[in-house]
Amino acid sequence: MKNFKKLALFSALVMSGVIGPTMLSITPISDIGVAYAETKTKRVPALREKVYSQLARAQKLADDGDVQAGLEALDSIKDRASSMNSYEIAMMYNFYGFIYYNENNLAEAIESFELVVAEEGIPESLRLSTTFSLAQLAMANADYNKVSQYLDSWDKINNKPIPESYYTLRGQVHYQLKEYKKALGYINSVISISESKGDIPKENWLVLQRALHYSLNQPAEVVLVLEKMVNLYNKPNYWIQLAGMYGETGEEQKQLAIFEAADQQGFVRSRSEHMQLAQVYMFNGLTYKAAKVLQRGQKSQVVENNAKNNSFIAEAFVQAREEERAIPYFEKASDQSEHGNFDQRLAEVYINLEQYDEAADAARSALDKGDLTFEANAYVALGMAQYNLTNFDASILAFEQAEKHKKSSRLAKQWIKYVKKEKLHADTLKQALL
């Protein structure tokens, strides 16, 4: 009898989220026209050429873009179902399922393939592959309990080696059902099987394994998986995630090393990644590098030019003893804020640089703006600037205002005493010179 071409009924079904691509497949149809197809357990009626040609016509109409005509052709075949054997009926529903699947109508596709496996007179290979495909379709349709039911049915009829896709699908559905320990068992199994054969684990397996360890609050295991992902797949986000996990597990030196290595490869790209690296530098006392990272981010317009970021850069430069570099960033932050806190910090920086006129101006600006977190500090800065400008009376007035604040009271009293003494000394010297 004439052999007809094999039909590959499905290509790939790509699932969302942490779930990677999964292939749907149905056993191809071949050797159509023989009276019976042999299986290990039973004889199966053949798909007659006349019926096949009608089914193929329906499929061609759908493939050519006229889906409605294809479905109508199948409907006309179904009207004559009483003259068809169980295998032919099953293959008719198989074609229905194929068309619905291509139209992304998963509910109708599932219903059609359920009718395929409901028929008794079909090859066990077809029943097996269609049942597995039903599980995959249910996964795509987010019907997770159904997935488990289909896989349980598949378990009962399978007598062949278990494919990798079985383990991953089991892992995926248990993950979605928040049964993380069960899911991890399946994913660990498929990874172990793959590695035992000398193969590289698939990336989406490791992604799911990492997510499961994270969900189970197993940070050390998350680190191990990410280390493997970095070595095998070398993607920017894996480097950044590994650095973050080193921070969570208290391995700050490894965190710094991984983050710097990622940066050297150009993997630090987003705003959050720039901020994370800057904070890691700050934590490790590399304050100049912290400032430079955000400077670079602002230059590339990844990091916003706003008060928060400008003050971060300024403070990093101050801690790096680069006060001159801090000044323009405190000035920017001040211009971008209604409160006077950044003017107060600017006044303190100017005092450190012995630029007392500028310090006095910045302190007054801080007090004029108001809404200060530590108002006393602005008065202290003003008092110190005025003292160094030998404006003793103005200095004493500023320290008297600072004295009203509990936290700075003791310091202010000491300064008042000292400035009064210096004023007396200056006045005495001045009288002596007259």
Secondary structure, DSSP 8 states (H G I E B T S, - for coil): -----------EEE--TT--EEE-------STTSSEEE-SS-EEE---HHHHHHHHHHHHHHHTT-HHHHHHHHHHHHTTGGGS-HHHHHHHHHHHHHHHHHTT-HHHHHHHHHHHHH-SSS-HHHHHHHHHHHHHHHHHTT-HHHHHHHHHHHHHH--S---HHHHHHHHHHHHHTT-HHHHHHHHHHHHHHHHHTT----HHHHHHHHHHHHHTT-HHHHHHHHHHHHHHH--HHHHHHHHHHHHHTT-HHHHHHHHHHHHHTT---SHHHHHHHHHHHHHTT-HHHHHHHHHHHHHTTSS--SHHHHHHHHHHHHHTT-HHHHHHHHHHHHHT-SSSHHHHHHHHHHHHTT-HHHHHHHHHHHHHH---SSHHHHHHHHHHHHHHTT-HHHHHHHHHHHHTSGGGHHHHHHHHHHHHHHHHHHHHHHHHT-
